[in-house]
Amino acid sequence: MSETDVQRAIAKFATVLASLNHEESLTARLCEAGRRLLDAEGASMTLDYAGNGRLMVHATDELSAQLDDLQDVVGEGPSFDAADSGEIVVARLGNGDEDRWALFSDRLIDLGFRGTLVAVPLRAELSVLGVLSLHRRGTDQEEDLVSARFLGATVGTALLQDPRLGGSDQVANEAWATRSTIHQATGMIVAQVGVRTEDAMALLRAQAFARNTSLADVAQDIVDRRINFRDFTIEGD
């Protein structure tokens, strides 16, 4: 990335940030700025891909949240690849990239999405803190990788400097509450079945996949004792 490219990206990013509601949380503003900078229809920001701590802290729209949760359920997708590799991943689904993530692609068909997904790793020093995931219908538009790389470094550094991740933001707080419910449900599966924590998480994902729903919904059913893995009963069956 040349100095001129960096200056252009900084100028554009500053203009976008200045246009946003300053009362929004840090994560909300950075997520929306990323969406506008890369000309996407929607974006989500998810942190901590290590272990079972993965947490979506903001989504600009419902579809972005659904696309992020779907990757969490099946355990694969562009965002996971970006987190693992530390590189930007561009997926043109509906244009030959489906074989890379078979389960994820099958569920995208059910969701009715065909288009481009861009996963930008959020880097701070030598670590990947999370991923900014963006989507756009259609596969013909060329991606601005210069701005994407700039976002990865800038947003990652900004998050590192604000560990509160927006502090009182309602969406961020709800995200932490949801992840807490998933952890509680995982612990209940461990107690009910006697498996390791990672195996319990696999069972939780399998149940969400089988029911074509989110991890959060299945976790809530387990916590509310509508699903019991001890004798595998589901209330209403």
N, C-alpha and C positions, 0 to 999 in steps of 0.2 A: 504494500500500500504506500503510494507516494505521499509526500508532504502535502501536495495539492489536493489529493483525494481525501486525506484526513481533514484538511481545512474545510473542504466542501461538506463533508459528512458532519463536522462539528456545527457548521453554520445552519445546516438543514435541521439537525437535531435540536439546536437551541431555539430555532423558530417554532418547531412543533411543540416543544415543552412550554414555551411562552404562551402558546394559544390554549393550553389546557387549564382546567379548573384547579387552582392551587389548593383548594380545600380537599381534593382527593388524596388518597394515600400515595406513598412513594411507589408501591408496587403497581397501583392502578395507573398512575401517570406514566411510568416507564413502559408498562405493557401497551398502553394506547399509543405512546410515542413510537414504539417499535412497529406497531401495526401500520401507522401512517407512513413511517419512514420507508417501509418495504412494500407499501401499496397493497396491503393484505385486507381481506374482508373481516378477519377476526384473529385474535391472538390470546394465548394463555401463557402463564408463567408458573413453572413447577420447579421446586427446589429439592435438593437432597435425594439423589437417585441411588445412593448407597444403601444397601440393606432394605428394610421395609419402611424407611422414613420418608419416602417420596411424598411431597405435599404440594398440591396446586394452590398457590396463594392468590391468584387472580385470573379471571377470564373476562374478555370484553363482551362476550355474548354466549348464548346457550349452546350453539354448535361448537364453539371452541372448547367449552367445558366438556361436552359429550365426546369430542375427539380425544381430549386428554384422558378422560376416564376410561375410554375404550382401550387405549394403550395400556393403562394401568391394569385393566381386567385381563387382557391376553398376555401381558408381559413382553410385548414387542412393539416395534414401530419406529418411525424416524427419530422421535425424541430419545428413545432408549439408545439408539445407535449414536446419536450426537453426544449424549452424555458419556457413553463408553469410549468413543474415539476422540472426543474433544474437537471434532470437525463439524462444519455445517453440513447438514444433510438435506438435499432437495429431492422430494418424491413426487413424481408426476403420475398419479393414480388414475388409471383409465388410459394410460399411454405406455404400458409395458412394464411398470414397476411393481405390479401386484405380487409377483413371485418372491419378492424380497421378504414380505411379511404375510404369509398365507392366511393366518387366522385374523389378523387385523384387517386385511383386504376384504375377506369374506364379510366381516361385520360392517365394513364401510358400505358394501352393497345394500345391506339391510337398512343402513342409515340413510341411503340415497345420496351419498356424497361422491362426486367425481371431480377431481381437480388437483391442485398442487398443495403440498404440505412442505413447509420450510422449518427445520429445527435448528436453532442457533444456540450452541453451548455458551453459557454465561460464565466467563472465566475471570478469576481473580488470582493474580500471581500464577502459581503452577496448578491451581485447583479448578475444577469445574463445579460451580455452586449449584447449577441447575440448567434449565433449558427454556428458552423463549420459543414457543411453537406458534406458527402462523399458517393460516389456510386461505386459499383463494380458489374459486371455481374456475375451471379452465386450465389448460396445460401449455399454452402457447407463449405466455409472457416470459421474457428473459429476467432472471433474478439479479438483483443488485447485490452481488456478493461483497463488494467493497463496504457498502453501508451495513451489511449483515455482520461482517467481521468487526466493524467499528462498534456496533451494538453489543456484540458479545463481550468485548473488553470493557466498554463503558458501563453497561448495565450491571455486569458482574462486580465491578469495582464499587459502584454506587451502593449495591446491596451489602457488600462487605462493610461499608462505612456506616450502615444503618441496620444493626442487627434486629431492631424492633420490627423491621419489614412493614413500616407504615403504622405501627403502634395501634391506635384505636380504630383502624379501619374495620368496618363490620364484616366485609367479605373475607379479609384475612383472618379475623377471629373465628368466623364460621368455618373456615378451612381447617384451622387448628383443631376445632371441636370435632369436625368430621374425622380427621386423622386419629384423634383420641378415641373415638368410637370404634374405629377399625382396629386399633391396638387392643382395646378392651375385648372386642369380639374374638380376636386372635387368641388372647389369653384364655377365653372361655372354651375355645376349641381345644386348646392344649389340655385343659382340665378335663374336658369331656371325653377326649379320645386318647390322650396320653402320647401325643406326638411332639416333635420338636417345633419350635416357633416358625421356622421357615416352611415346614410341612403344613402347619396350620394355615399359613398364609396361602399356600398352594390350594388347600381345600376351599378357602374363602373365595379365591379367584375362580376356581372350578365351578362353585355354586353360582357365582355371578354370571359366568359364561353360559352355564346351562339354562339359567332363567332369563338371559338376555337383559340384564339389569346392571346397575352400578354396584361397585364394592360398598359404597356408603349405605345403599338400601339393604343389601344382604347383611352387613354388619349390624345395622339397626335392628333387623329381624332377630339376629342372634342375641343381641343385648336384651331385647324385649322378650326373649325366650319363645319366639314364634318358630324358630328353627333350633333344633337340638341335635347335635352330632353324636351324642352318646348312643342313641338308638336310631339316629337319623330320621327324625320326624319333622314334618313341616305342618304347622297349624293350617287347617283347612283342607288338607289332603284326605 
